C-alpha cells in the first residue's frame, strides 16, 4: 500500500514538474508555436487577436505586455545576427536595408525580458521612423553599440545577451496573408570588444 502511494506521488510530481518545465521552456522561446520568421526576425502575427494560440496568450499574460491587434501593428524580434550568432551588448551591429511600409515604426535594443536598454547618452531608448537619416533609395543604416557612430546610432551599454525589437504601427503587412514575403533589414555584426 505504501509502495503504491509512493509511486502515485512520484508520478504526479514528475508530471507537474515536467509539464511546468516544458511550458516555461516553450514560453521563453522566441520561435515556436504561432511564430513567423523572416531572415533573422521573428513575429507572432496572431498574438493580439482572438485567434492567438494558447502559448501566445500565456506569453502575453506572463510578460504583462499589451499586445498589438492585427490592425494596430506588428512587432519583430531579432535575437541573432546575419551569421547566426546571438546578439551581445559588447558588440557593435549595423541594421541595414528597408523597413516595410508603416505609418510609424520604432527600433530598440532590449534585454531578455524585452525591456528597452536605456543609455544615458541618448535621450530616448529607441529610434523611430521620423528621426532617422535615410539614403536616396529610402534604405537606412543604423549602428547599434556602445561607441558613438556617425549617422543613425542607438546606444547600448552593459554585457550579456540582447534582442532588437522592430515594431511597425499601422502597417498593411499585419493583416496580409503574405507576411513571409516581406523584406526586413539585415542585422550585421561590425565587431566586438574584448
C-alpha positions as CSV (number, residue, x, y, z in Angstrom):
1,X,0.0,0.0,0.0
2,X,2.8,2.4,0.9
3,X,4.7,1.5,-2.2
4,X,1.7,2.2,-4.4
5,X,1.1,5.6,-2.7
6,X,4.8,6.5,-3.2
7,X,4.6,5.6,-6.9
8,X,1.5,7.7,-7.4
9,X,3.0,10.7,-5.6
10,X,6.2,10.3,-7.7
11,X,4.3,10.1,-11.0
12,X,2.3,13.2,-10.1
13,X,5.4,15.0,-9.1
14,X,7.2,14.1,-12.4
15,X,4.1,15.1,-14.3
16,X,3.7,18.5,-12.6
17,X,7.4,19.4,-12.7
18,X,7.9,18.1,-16.2
19,X,4.8,19.9,-17.5
20,X,5.7,23.1,-15.8
21,X,9.3,23.0,-17.1
22,X,8.1,22.3,-20.7
23,X,5.6,25.2,-20.6
24,X,8.3,27.6,-19.2
25,X,10.7,26.5,-21.9
26,X,8.1,27.0,-24.7
27,X,7.2,30.5,-23.4
28,X,10.9,31.5,-23.3
29,X,11.5,30.7,-26.9
30,X,11.3,33.5,-29.5
31,X,10.5,30.9,-32.1
32,X,7.8,28.3,-31.9
33,X,4.1,28.0,-31.9
34,X,2.5,30.8,-33.9
35,X,5.8,32.4,-35.0
36,X,6.7,33.6,-38.4
37,X,10.4,34.0,-39.2
38,X,11.7,36.4,-41.8
39,X,15.5,36.4,-42.1
40,X,16.7,36.9,-38.5
41,X,13.5,38.4,-37.3
42,X,10.6,36.6,-35.7
43,X,7.0,37.9,-35.2
44,X,3.8,36.5,-33.7
45,X,1.1,37.9,-36.1
46,X,-1.8,36.4,-34.2
47,X,-0.7,37.4,-30.7
48,X,-3.1,40.3,-30.3
49,X,-6.1,38.6,-31.8
50,X,-8.8,36.2,-30.8
51,X,-7.1,33.6,-33.0
52,X,-3.9,33.6,-30.8
53,X,-2.7,30.2,-29.8
54,X,-2.6,29.3,-26.0
55,X,1.1,29.7,-25.8
56,X,1.0,33.2,-27.2
57,X,-1.8,34.2,-24.8
58,X,0.2,32.8,-21.9
59,X,3.3,34.7,-23.1
60,X,1.4,38.0,-23.1
61,X,-0.1,37.2,-19.6
62,X,3.3,36.2,-18.1
63,X,5.2,39.2,-19.5
64,X,2.4,41.7,-18.8
65,X,2.6,43.3,-22.2
66,X,-0.1,45.0,-24.2
67,X,-0.2,43.1,-27.4
68,X,-1.0,44.9,-30.6
69,X,-4.0,43.9,-32.5
70,X,-3.8,43.0,-36.2
71,X,-5.0,46.5,-37.3
72,X,-2.6,48.2,-34.9
73,X,0.7,46.8,-35.8
74,X,3.3,44.0,-35.6
75,X,6.5,43.6,-33.6
76,X,9.5,41.7,-35.0
77,X,12.3,40.4,-32.6
78,X,15.8,39.6,-33.7
79,X,18.0,37.6,-31.3
80,X,20.7,36.6,-33.8
81,X,22.8,38.5,-36.4
82,X,23.0,37.5,-40.1
83,X,25.7,34.9,-39.4
84,X,23.6,33.2,-36.8
85,X,25.4,34.4,-33.7
86,X,23.4,35.6,-30.6
87,X,23.3,39.3,-30.2
88,X,25.6,40.6,-27.5
89,X,25.8,44.0,-25.8
90,X,29.6,44.2,-26.1
91,X,29.4,44.0,-29.9
92,X,28.5,46.7,-32.5
93,X,25.9,45.9,-35.1
94,X,24.6,47.5,-38.2
95,X,20.9,47.2,-39.2
96,X,20.8,47.8,-42.9
97,X,18.0,47.7,-45.5
98,X,14.5,48.9,-45.9
99,X,11.6,48.8,-43.4
100,X,8.2,47.6,-44.7
101,X,5.5,50.2,-45.2
102,X,4.1,51.5,-41.9
103,X,2.7,54.8,-40.7
104,X,5.3,54.7,-37.9
105,X,8.0,52.3,-36.6
106,X,10.4,52.0,-33.7
107,X,13.6,50.1,-33.2
108,X,15.2,49.5,-29.8
109,X,17.6,47.1,-28.1
110,X,16.1,45.0,-25.3
111,X,17.2,42.7,-22.6
112,X,15.9,39.2,-22.2
113,X,12.6,40.4,-20.7
114,X,12.2,42.6,-23.9
115,X,12.6,45.8,-21.8
116,X,14.4,48.6,-23.6
117,X,18.0,49.0,-22.7
118,X,18.4,52.6,-21.7
119,X,21.6,54.5,-22.1
120,X,22.2,57.9,-20.5
121,X,24.0,59.2,-23.7
122,X,20.7,59.3,-25.6
123,X,17.5,61.0,-24.6
124,X,15.3,58.1,-25.9
125,X,15.8,54.3,-25.7
126,X,14.5,53.8,-29.2
127,X,14.9,55.2,-32.7
128,X,11.8,55.9,-34.8
129,X,10.8,56.5,-38.4
130,X,10.6,60.2,-38.0
131,X,14.1,60.7,-36.6
132,X,16.4,58.6,-38.8
133,X,18.5,59.5,-41.8
134,X,17.7,57.7,-45.0
135,X,19.6,57.0,-48.2
136,X,18.1,58.3,-51.5
137,X,16.7,54.9,-52.2
138,X,14.8,55.0,-48.8
139,X,17.1,52.4,-47.2
140,X,18.6,53.0,-43.9
141,X,21.7,52.1,-41.9
142,X,21.6,52.1,-38.1
143,X,24.6,51.4,-35.9
144,X,23.9,49.8,-32.5
145,X,26.6,49.6,-29.9
146,X,28.4,51.1,-27.0
147,X,30.6,53.5,-29.0
148,X,29.2,56.6,-30.8
149,X,28.9,56.2,-34.6
150,X,28.1,58.8,-37.3
151,X,24.6,58.8,-38.7
152,X,21.9,56.8,-37.1
153,X,23.2,55.4,-33.8
154,X,21.5,53.6,-30.9
155,X,23.5,53.5,-27.7
156,X,23.7,50.2,-25.7
157,X,25.7,49.6,-22.5
158,X,26.5,46.6,-20.4
159,X,27.2,43.0,-21.2
160,X,25.2,39.9,-22.0
161,X,22.6,38.9,-24.5
162,X,20.2,41.4,-26.1
163,X,17.4,41.5,-28.7
164,X,16.4,44.0,-31.3
165,X,12.7,44.9,-31.4
166,X,11.3,46.5,-34.6
167,X,7.6,47.5,-34.2
168,X,5.6,48.5,-37.2
169,X,2.5,50.6,-36.3
170,X,-0.5,50.8,-38.7
171,X,1.1,48.6,-41.3
172,X,-0.6,46.7,-44.1
173,X,1.6,43.6,-43.6
174,X,-0.1,42.8,-40.2
175,X,-3.3,41.9,-42.0
176,X,-1.6,40.4,-45.1
177,X,-1.5,36.7,-45.8
178,X,1.9,37.1,-47.5
179,X,3.7,38.2,-44.4
180,X,6.6,35.8,-45.1
181,X,7.3,37.6,-48.3
182,X,8.2,40.9,-46.6
183,X,11.8,42.1,-46.6
184,X,13.2,43.3,-43.3
185,X,16.6,45.0,-42.5
186,X,19.6,42.8,-42.2
187,X,21.5,42.7,-38.8
188,X,25.3,42.5,-39.4
189,X,28.0,42.3,-36.7
190,X,30.5,45.1,-37.2
191,X,32.8,44.0,-34.3
192,X,33.1,43.2,-30.6
193,X,35.0,44.5,-27.6
194,X,37.3,42.1,-25.9
